[in-house]
Amino acid sequence: MGKMIDMKLAKELDNAIDTSKVKIEWTQDPKGYFTIKPFPSRRKVYVRYYKDNKLKETFSGITASHIVQKLIEEGLISRLDHAAYLGKEIEKAIIALENDLDYVQDEKLRLKKGGRSFKTKIFSEIVTINGKKYEHFGVKNAEGELGNFFANNVGKRVNITFRFINDNR
């Protein structure tokens, strides 16, 4: 009987609808928008609601389900995709809060490696590390070669020089 379940599951997985190529188009929710930020000193995630670019209300909580439910009850979300997005982002902020990680809305959550974390949102014209120059350094480079450098040199003494540029994204 176990093999029959395995074959049935295999067939189900083979026939699953592949969503990897679904085109996602962003449309602003006419009800407004939110910013999300964990505050470790208060051990909560805070969600600010804006309408017409003006702060209208601030919500706080420790679970994504409760926060999103309250936003729905208050009638502040009109789009299902917006509710799903908020649930995902608030959950990321809670995970960051619980694990002492950095959180930046709309960016991948950076998990710690080797007991330390490395923030990848650094934009610079030139970064010099132990004499090697990295030009036009940004998120992509930080996740690749430079991110690997930091992961492999945890606890070692390194000399880092940044020459920053203004990035107003």
Secondary structure, 3 states (H helix, E strand, C coil): CHHHHHHHHHHHHHCCCCCCCCCCCCCCCCCCEEEEEEECCCCEEEEEEEECCEEEEEEEECCHHHHHHHHHHCCCCCCHHHHHHHHHHHHHHHHHHHCCCCCCCCCCCCCCECCECCCCCCCEEEEEECCEEEEEECHHHHHCHHHHHHHHCCCCCCCEEEEECCCCC
